[in-house]
Amino acid sequence: MAGLLLVLAVILFTSFSITKAENNRTFPTNFLFGVVTSAYQTEGAWNEDGKGENIWDDWIHSNPSHIKDNANADVASDSYHHYEEDIGDACVYVGAYHYRFSISWSRVLPQGFNNEINLDGLSYYQRVINKIRAYGMVPVATLYHHDLPKPLQDIGGWTNPDMVNYFASYARVVFEHLYNVKYWITFDDPRSTCRLGYGEGVYAPGIAEDGIAEYLCAYVLIKSHAAVYHMYKEEFTNSTVPAKMSIAIDLPWSEPLSNYSAGHVQAAERRNMFEFGLYANPIFKGNWPQVVIDRVGFRSQKEKLTKSRLPEFTKEEIDYINGTFDFMATNIYTTHIVADIIEPEYDDPGYMKDMRVQISVDPEWTIAQNGNPVCITLLYYNKKKQMYGRNNLDTKL
């Protein structure tokens, strides 16, 4: 596909203040600099103006100890009430060209279903879009960033195949009411939604079905992405501002412990395929990565299961999903050193067992409070991530 764009979301876990001063720093003319926010992390107003409860509201309110210092995002940075200052001060003075924000599903459809539409929520997002454009920036809207309406989680969340239709219905309401968006992102960081939310249980909704639920989640989520992509192309291509659409996938880069060991090199590639290819391959190439199919199938058989824990796409689904992108969007957060290990025991299913790797960090790297290497110190590896996407997904960047 022509005209592909690589979006790099580099997240710095730090506090900062905005000082009004002359912005005399420039980027190359072909580099489009932008900033990123997400609804739950910035908006606050968790129960105002008709917004419903999402899984993060429920998970943290039910057990505040999930978050350090019993913190929550009930207020966050209160962007719901201060979006004008946020967009103006925080963006104009750093010279941003794109502004990416996410839409809270439960602020638009309080119960998750399209039988109750919250016009106040939609009006808020249209004001955000208008303000972004008023400052000469390009709006990039994300439909989903981890914050599923609680009633939908009550019926299985992203492991429920019916979510394909629910997500498409939600997206249709958004497309019908919000205008002047040039780029749409269906899902931001699907790996965290599935692996951390349904496999490890360290993100809302806190389900820890390791080696099972994250694959079901990925299967449903990818089909949901494809359904919305096709729906938009079929129903909204004649809109005022024809938009482009993709999915933003996190690539936690894997660097082999030794480039002189075939086992370690293969282990690093294997992890890249599990962490990135699991979500990218069906969309950019068709079907799961073969190494993921083989590894999960092999271990499922050894665990005496009658079929693989990895759901199988039908031929029709593969064709329907393949090519559902207009550009490539990648989030760059961190890098790890990866080593090959002996085959783990077959006692219980496990995502890391399927991957069969050991992960570590270079002691020379700067480590953030969350235990991950600070990505800004790893620019060399970030460049390698870009090349990886170019070479493995057959895309023109």
Secondary structure, 3 states (H helix, E strand, C coil): CCCCCEEEEECCCCCCCCCCCCCCCCCCCCCCCEEECCHHHHCCCCCCCCCCCEHHHHHHHHCHHHCHHHCCCCCCCCHHHHHHHHHHHHHHCCCCCEEEEECCHHHHCCCCCCCCCCHHHHHHHHHHHHHHHHCCCEEEEEEECCCCEHHHHCCCHHHCCCHHHHHHHHHHHHHHHCCCCCEEEEEECHHHHHHHHHHCCCCCCCCCCCCCHHHHHHHHHHHHHHHHHHHHHHHCCCCCCCCEEEEEEECCEEEECCCCCHHHHHHHHHHHHHHHHHHHHHHHCCCCCHHHHHHHHHHHHHCCCCCCCCCCCCHHHHHHHCCCCCCEEEEECCEEEEEECCCCCCCCCCHHHHHCEEEECCCCCCECCCCCECHHHCHHHHHHHHHHHHHHCCCCC
